[in-house]
Amino acid sequence: MSLFDTFLMWWILGSFAFAFLLTILCRNRPGAISAIGVFLICASVGLIVALSHEYRIAIFGTDTKGVITDLVRQRRSTYAVVDFQDAQGEEVRFKNRQGVMRATYAVGQKVPVRYLETNPKAAAIANRQSLWQPMFFGTLFSLAPLIVAGFIFRKQLVRMIGL
C-alpha cells in the first residue's frame, strides 16, 4: 500500500469517526448537523479519489492479455504479479492492487489485463473481482454518504425555513 493510499484510508476513517463523535457529543447543538454533513462529504470525496486508479483504467485503459508470473502473499491476501506486453512491445510487470484468495490464480495462467497506454505500470487484471467489483462498491460507498449528507442538509434547511 502506498503512502497516498494509507493517507486516504486514514482520511476516510477519520472523517467517519469524527462525524460519529460529533453526532454523539453535539446532538442538541445547532450547527452539529451541518458539520456531520461536511465530514460525510469529505469521506465520500476521499473514497472517490482513492478509487481514481481503477476508474482511469476502466475508462481509458487498453485491453491485452498477460501471464501471472508470481503470487505474493502479504498479510491475509495473495497478490498476483502479471507480465504483459504494451502497445509498443515493451515487457511490463505489475502487482495487482486487489488481493485475492490463494486458489483464485495460478502461476502461468493467462489473464485479461487493462492498462493505461500513457503509463503501462497503471494496470489491473480486467475481471470482475480485480477491477469492476472495487469500482462498484467504491461508487456505492461514495454515494451513500453524499445522499445521507443531502438528507441532513435538507432537514436542517426545512427547520430554518419552517416548512
C-alpha atoms as an extended CHARMM CRD file, in Angstrom:
* protein
*
       163  EXT
         1         1  MET       CA              0.0000000000        0.0000000000        0.0000000000  PROA      1               0.0000000000
         2         2  SER       CA              1.4730000000        3.3350000000       -0.9940000000  PROA      2               0.0000000000
         3         3  LEU       CA              1.7650000000        6.3460000000        1.3040000000  PROA      3               0.0000000000
         4         4  PHE       CA             -1.0160000000        8.0570000000       -0.6690000000  PROA      4               0.0000000000
         5         5  ASP       CA             -3.3460000000        5.0470000000       -0.2170000000  PROA      5               0.0000000000
         6         6  THR       CA             -2.5660000000        4.9450000000        3.5010000000  PROA      6               0.0000000000
         7         7  PHE       CA             -3.2900000000        8.6670000000        3.8370000000  PROA      7               0.0000000000
         8         8  LEU       CA             -6.6240000000        8.2910000000        2.0230000000  PROA      8               0.0000000000
         9         9  MET       CA             -7.6020000000        5.3190000000        4.1500000000  PROA      9               0.0000000000
        10        10  TRP       CA             -6.9700000000        7.2900000000        7.3440000000  PROA      10              0.0000000000
        11        11  TRP       CA             -8.7130000000       10.3660000000        5.8630000000  PROA      11              0.0000000000
        12        12  ILE       CA            -11.8550000000        8.3210000000        5.2080000000  PROA      12              0.0000000000
        13        13  LEU       CA            -11.8100000000        6.5250000000        8.5550000000  PROA      13              0.0000000000
        14        14  GLY       CA            -11.0820000000        9.7770000000       10.3830000000  PROA      14              0.0000000000
        15        15  SER       CA            -13.9260000000       11.5670000000        8.6240000000  PROA      15              0.0000000000
        16        16  PHE       CA            -16.4530000000        8.9210000000        9.6110000000  PROA      16              0.0000000000
        17        17  ALA       CA            -15.1200000000        8.7040000000       13.1760000000  PROA      17              0.0000000000
        18        18  PHE       CA            -15.2460000000       12.4780000000       13.5780000000  PROA      18              0.0000000000
        19        19  ALA       CA            -18.7900000000       12.6190000000       12.1850000000  PROA      19              0.0000000000
        20        20  PHE       CA            -19.8330000000        9.8700000000       14.6010000000  PROA      20              0.0000000000
        21        21  LEU       CA            -18.2660000000       11.6930000000       17.5610000000  PROA      21              0.0000000000
        22        22  LEU       CA            -19.9620000000       14.9400000000       16.5390000000  PROA      22              0.0000000000
        23        23  THR       CA            -23.2650000000       13.1120000000       16.4310000000  PROA      23              0.0000000000
        24        24  ILE       CA            -22.8160000000       11.8070000000       19.9560000000  PROA      24              0.0000000000
        25        25  LEU       CA            -21.3480000000       14.9490000000       21.5420000000  PROA      25              0.0000000000
        26        26  CYS       CA            -23.4550000000       17.6090000000       19.8180000000  PROA      26              0.0000000000
        27        27  ARG       CA            -26.8730000000       16.0330000000       19.4630000000  PROA      27              0.0000000000
        28        28  ASN       CA            -28.7950000000       19.0830000000       20.6530000000  PROA      28              0.0000000000
        29        29  ARG       CA            -26.4910000000       21.8560000000       19.4980000000  PROA      29              0.0000000000
        30        30  PRO       CA            -27.2450000000       23.8660000000       16.3400000000  PROA      30              0.0000000000
        31        31  GLY       CA            -24.6930000000       23.5160000000       13.5810000000  PROA      31              0.0000000000
        32        32  ALA       CA            -23.7030000000       19.9700000000       14.5040000000  PROA      32              0.0000000000
        33        33  ILE       CA            -25.7820000000       18.5340000000       11.7010000000  PROA      33              0.0000000000
        34        34  SER       CA            -24.0000000000       20.7570000000        9.1730000000  PROA      34              0.0000000000
        35        35  ALA       CA            -20.6320000000       19.5940000000       10.4760000000  PROA      35              0.0000000000
        36        36  ILE       CA            -21.6890000000       15.9710000000       10.1550000000  PROA      36              0.0000000000
        37        37  GLY       CA            -22.7670000000       16.5810000000        6.5660000000  PROA      37              0.0000000000
        38        38  VAL       CA            -19.4440000000       18.2530000000        5.7440000000  PROA      38              0.0000000000
        39        39  PHE       CA            -17.4600000000       15.3400000000        7.1310000000  PROA      39              0.0000000000
        40        40  LEU       CA            -19.6180000000       12.8180000000        5.2840000000  PROA      40              0.0000000000
        41        41  ILE       CA            -18.9160000000       14.7160000000        2.0730000000  PROA      41              0.0000000000
        42        42  CYS       CA            -15.1650000000       14.7260000000        2.8500000000  PROA      42              0.0000000000
        43        43  ALA       CA            -15.2250000000       10.9630000000        3.4180000000  PROA      43              0.0000000000
        44        44  SER       CA            -17.0950000000       10.4490000000        0.1760000000  PROA      44              0.0000000000
        45        45  VAL       CA            -14.6330000000       12.5780000000       -1.8060000000  PROA      45              0.0000000000
        46        46  GLY       CA            -11.7890000000       10.6210000000       -0.2270000000  PROA      46              0.0000000000
        47        47  LEU       CA            -13.2880000000        7.3670000000       -1.4410000000  PROA      47              0.0000000000
        48        48  ILE       CA            -13.6950000000        8.6930000000       -4.9750000000  PROA      48              0.0000000000
        49        49  VAL       CA            -10.0720000000        9.8570000000       -5.0670000000  PROA      49              0.0000000000
        50        50  ALA       CA             -8.9030000000        6.5330000000       -3.6120000000  PROA      50              0.0000000000
        51        51  LEU       CA            -10.5580000000        4.6760000000       -6.4750000000  PROA      51              0.0000000000
        52        52  SER       CA             -9.4220000000        7.0530000000       -9.2170000000  PROA      52              0.0000000000
        53        53  HSD       CA             -6.7930000000        4.4710000000      -10.2530000000  PROA      53              0.0000000000
        54        54  GLU       CA             -9.4610000000        1.8880000000      -11.0770000000  PROA      54              0.0000000000
        55        55  TYR       CA            -11.7400000000        4.4380000000      -12.7470000000  PROA      55              0.0000000000
        56        56  ARG       CA             -8.9600000000        5.6940000000      -15.0450000000  PROA      56              0.0000000000
        57        57  ILE       CA             -8.0140000000        2.1630000000      -16.0530000000  PROA      57              0.0000000000
        58        58  ALA       CA            -11.6340000000        1.1420000000      -16.6690000000  PROA      58              0.0000000000
        59        59  ILE       CA            -12.4870000000        4.2250000000      -18.7430000000  PROA      59              0.0000000000
        60        60  PHE       CA             -9.2530000000        4.9680000000      -20.6250000000  PROA      60              0.0000000000
        61        61  GLY       CA             -7.4980000000        1.5930000000      -20.4870000000  PROA      61              0.0000000000
        62        62  THR       CA             -6.3780000000       -0.6620000000      -23.3070000000  PROA      62              0.0000000000
        63        63  ASP       CA             -7.0770000000       -4.3970000000      -23.2370000000  PROA      63              0.0000000000
        64        64  THR       CA             -4.4210000000       -7.0690000000      -23.6650000000  PROA      64              0.0000000000
        65        65  LYS       CA             -3.5010000000      -10.4820000000      -22.3020000000  PROA      65              0.0000000000
        66        66  GLY       CA             -0.9960000000      -11.1340000000      -19.5420000000  PROA      66              0.0000000000
        67        67  VAL       CA              0.5640000000      -14.0720000000      -17.7340000000  PROA      67              0.0000000000
        68        68  ILE       CA              0.7300000000      -14.4810000000      -13.9620000000  PROA      68              0.0000000000
        69        69  THR       CA              4.4020000000      -14.8920000000      -13.0570000000  PROA      69              0.0000000000
        70        70  ASP       CA              4.2100000000      -14.9060000000       -9.2730000000  PROA      70              0.0000000000
        71        71  LEU       CA              1.7820000000      -14.9280000000       -6.3680000000  PROA      71              0.0000000000
        72        72  VAL       CA              2.8940000000      -12.7020000000       -3.4870000000  PROA      72              0.0000000000
        73        73  ARG       CA              1.4320000000      -13.3940000000       -0.0490000000  PROA      73              0.0000000000
        74        74  GLN       CA              1.0140000000      -10.2820000000        2.1280000000  PROA      74              0.0000000000
        75        75  ARG       CA             -0.8600000000      -10.4910000000        5.3920000000  PROA      75              0.0000000000
        76        76  ARG       CA             -4.0800000000      -12.3830000000        4.6320000000  PROA      76              0.0000000000
        77        77  SER       CA             -4.2460000000      -11.7630000000        0.8720000000  PROA      77              0.0000000000
        78        78  THR       CA             -2.4210000000      -13.0270000000       -2.1770000000  PROA      78              0.0000000000
        79        79  TYR       CA             -1.4700000000      -10.5550000000       -4.9170000000  PROA      79              0.0000000000
        80        80  ALA       CA             -0.8620000000      -11.6490000000       -8.4930000000  PROA      80              0.0000000000
        81        81  VAL       CA              2.2500000000      -10.3940000000      -10.2820000000  PROA      81              0.0000000000
        82        82  VAL       CA              1.4720000000      -10.1430000000      -14.0040000000  PROA      82              0.0000000000
        83        83  ASP       CA              3.6750000000       -9.7090000000      -17.0810000000  PROA      83              0.0000000000
        84        84  PHE       CA              2.2640000000       -8.3400000000      -20.3360000000  PROA      84              0.0000000000
        85        85  GLN       CA              3.4040000000       -6.5130000000      -23.4630000000  PROA      85              0.0000000000
        86        86  ASP       CA              2.1900000000       -2.9810000000      -24.0510000000  PROA      86              0.0000000000
        87        87  ALA       CA              1.3090000000       -1.4930000000      -27.4610000000  PROA      87              0.0000000000
        88        88  GLN       CA              4.9930000000       -0.6480000000      -28.1370000000  PROA      88              0.0000000000
        89        89  GLY       CA              6.0500000000       -4.2480000000      -27.4490000000  PROA      89              0.0000000000
        90        90  GLU       CA              7.7150000000       -3.4290000000      -24.1150000000  PROA      90              0.0000000000
        91        91  GLU       CA              7.5130000000       -6.0470000000      -21.3870000000  PROA      91              0.0000000000
        92        92  VAL       CA              5.6690000000       -4.6480000000      -18.3430000000  PROA      92              0.0000000000
        93        93  ARG       CA              5.3560000000       -6.2260000000      -14.9000000000  PROA      93              0.0000000000
        94        94  PHE       CA              2.8840000000       -5.0900000000      -12.2510000000  PROA      94              0.0000000000
        95        95  LYS       CA              1.4530000000       -6.3510000000       -8.9870000000  PROA      95              0.0000000000
        96        96  ASN       CA             -2.3280000000       -6.3110000000       -8.9610000000  PROA      96              0.0000000000
        97        97  ARG       CA             -3.7280000000       -3.9240000000       -6.3220000000  PROA      97              0.0000000000
        98        98  GLN       CA             -6.5800000000       -6.2120000000       -5.3240000000  PROA      98              0.0000000000
        99        99  GLY       CA             -5.6850000000       -9.1720000000       -3.1550000000  PROA      99              0.0000000000
       100       100  VAL       CA             -7.4250000000      -12.4860000000       -3.7530000000  PROA      100             0.0000000000
       101       101  MET       CA             -7.7180000000      -15.8800000000       -2.1380000000  PROA      101             0.0000000000
       102       102  ARG       CA             -4.7780000000      -18.1450000000       -2.8810000000  PROA      102             0.0000000000
       103       103  ALA       CA             -6.6990000000      -20.5620000000       -5.1250000000  PROA      103             0.0000000000
       104       104  THR       CA             -8.0080000000      -17.8450000000       -7.4610000000  PROA      104             0.0000000000
       105       105  TYR       CA             -4.9440000000      -17.6960000000       -9.7500000000  PROA      105             0.0000000000
       106       106  ALA       CA             -2.0720000000      -19.9840000000      -10.6680000000  PROA      106             0.0000000000
       107       107  VAL       CA              1.4310000000      -19.1400000000      -11.8850000000  PROA      107             0.0000000000
       108       108  GLY       CA              1.4640000000      -19.3500000000      -15.6910000000  PROA      108             0.0000000000
       109       109  GLN       CA             -2.2590000000      -18.6150000000      -16.0010000000  PROA      109             0.0000000000
       110       110  LYS       CA             -3.2560000000      -16.1940000000      -18.7690000000  PROA      110             0.0000000000
       111       111  VAL       CA             -5.4540000000      -13.3260000000      -17.6170000000  PROA      111             0.0000000000
       112       112  PRO       CA             -7.0880000000      -10.3050000000      -19.2770000000  PROA      112             0.0000000000
       113       113  VAL       CA             -5.2210000000       -7.0810000000      -18.4720000000  PROA      113             0.0000000000
       114       114  ARG       CA             -6.3230000000       -3.4760000000      -18.8090000000  PROA      114             0.0000000000
       115       115  TYR       CA             -3.6700000000       -0.7330000000      -18.6820000000  PROA      115             0.0000000000
       116       116  LEU       CA             -3.1230000000        2.9340000000      -19.4670000000  PROA      116             0.0000000000
       117       117  GLU       CA             -1.0760000000        3.4670000000      -22.6350000000  PROA      117             0.0000000000
       118       118  THR       CA              0.4460000000        6.6290000000      -21.1660000000  PROA      118             0.0000000000
       119       119  ASN       CA              1.5820000000        4.7150000000      -18.0600000000  PROA      119             0.0000000000
       120       120  PRO       CA              1.6370000000        0.9340000000      -18.6050000000  PROA      120             0.0000000000
       121       121  LYS       CA              2.5180000000        0.3260000000      -14.9280000000  PROA      121             0.0000000000
       122       122  ALA       CA             -1.0070000000        1.5720000000      -14.1210000000  PROA      122             0.0000000000
       123       123  ALA       CA             -2.6540000000       -1.7500000000      -14.8710000000  PROA      123             0.0000000000
       124       124  ALA       CA             -5.1160000000       -4.2110000000      -13.4070000000  PROA      124             0.0000000000
       125       125  ILE       CA             -6.3670000000       -7.6770000000      -14.1050000000  PROA      125             0.0000000000
       126       126  ALA       CA             -9.5470000000       -6.9560000000      -16.0550000000  PROA      126             0.0000000000
       127       127  ASN       CA            -12.0330000000       -9.2200000000      -14.3420000000  PROA      127             0.0000000000
       128       128  ARG       CA            -14.9590000000       -8.7100000000      -12.0080000000  PROA      128             0.0000000000
       129       129  GLN       CA            -13.0150000000       -9.2230000000       -8.7840000000  PROA      129             0.0000000000
       130       130  SER       CA             -9.9690000000       -7.0860000000       -9.5440000000  PROA      130             0.0000000000
       131       131  LEU       CA            -11.3740000000       -4.1180000000      -11.4460000000  PROA      131             0.0000000000
       132       132  TRP       CA            -15.1630000000       -3.9040000000      -11.5810000000  PROA      132             0.0000000000
       133       133  GLN       CA            -16.0840000000       -5.0190000000       -8.0500000000  PROA      133             0.0000000000
       134       134  PRO       CA            -13.9400000000       -2.3660000000       -6.2830000000  PROA      134             0.0000000000
       135       135  MET       CA            -15.4020000000        0.2880000000       -8.5760000000  PROA      135             0.0000000000
       136       136  PHE       CA            -18.9690000000       -0.8390000000       -7.8690000000  PROA      136             0.0000000000
       137       137  PHE       CA            -18.5910000000       -0.9180000000       -4.0860000000  PROA      137             0.0000000000
       138       138  GLY       CA            -16.4500000000        2.2360000000       -4.0790000000  PROA      138             0.0000000000
       139       139  THR       CA            -19.1130000000        4.1070000000       -6.0210000000  PROA      139             0.0000000000
       140       140  LEU       CA            -21.8180000000        2.7360000000       -3.7440000000  PROA      140             0.0000000000
       141       141  PHE       CA            -19.9210000000        3.7190000000       -0.5770000000  PROA      141             0.0000000000
       142       142  SER       CA            -19.1140000000        7.1300000000       -2.0830000000  PROA      142             0.0000000000
       143       143  LEU       CA            -22.7090000000        7.9010000000       -2.9680000000  PROA      143             0.0000000000
       144       144  ALA       CA            -24.1880000000        6.7220000000        0.3310000000  PROA      144             0.0000000000
       145       145  PRO       CA            -22.5200000000        9.4510000000        2.4650000000  PROA      145             0.0000000000
       146       146  LEU       CA            -23.4190000000       12.0770000000       -0.1380000000  PROA      146             0.0000000000
       147       147  ILE       CA            -27.0700000000       11.0200000000       -0.0340000000  PROA      147             0.0000000000
       148       148  VAL       CA            -27.0630000000       10.9910000000        3.7860000000  PROA      148             0.0000000000
       149       149  ALA       CA            -25.4190000000       14.4350000000        3.8270000000  PROA      149             0.0000000000
       150       150  GLY       CA            -28.0790000000       15.6820000000        1.3840000000  PROA      150             0.0000000000
       151       151  PHE       CA            -30.8690000000       14.4810000000        3.6560000000  PROA      151             0.0000000000
       152       152  ILE       CA            -29.1560000000       16.0770000000        6.6660000000  PROA      152             0.0000000000
       153       153  PHE       CA            -28.8320000000       19.4320000000        4.8700000000  PROA      153             0.0000000000
       154       154  ARG       CA            -32.4320000000       19.2070000000        3.6420000000  PROA      154             0.0000000000
       155       155  LYS       CA            -33.6610000000       18.5080000000        7.1760000000  PROA      155             0.0000000000
       156       156  GLN       CA            -31.7520000000       21.4690000000        8.5270000000  PROA      156             0.0000000000
       157       157  LEU       CA            -32.9720000000       23.7130000000        5.7000000000  PROA      157             0.0000000000
       158       158  VAL       CA            -36.5870000000       22.7220000000        6.3980000000  PROA      158             0.0000000000
       159       159  ARG       CA            -36.0850000000       23.6140000000       10.0840000000  PROA      159             0.0000000000
       160       160  MET       CA            -34.5760000000       27.0080000000        9.1820000000  PROA      160             0.0000000000
       161       161  ILE       CA            -37.2870000000       27.9250000000        6.6890000000  PROA      161             0.0000000000
       162       162  GLY       CA            -40.0520000000       26.4990000000        8.8670000000  PROA      162             0.0000000000
       163       163  LEU       CA            -41.8580000000       24.2910000000        6.3730000000  PROA      163             0.0000000000
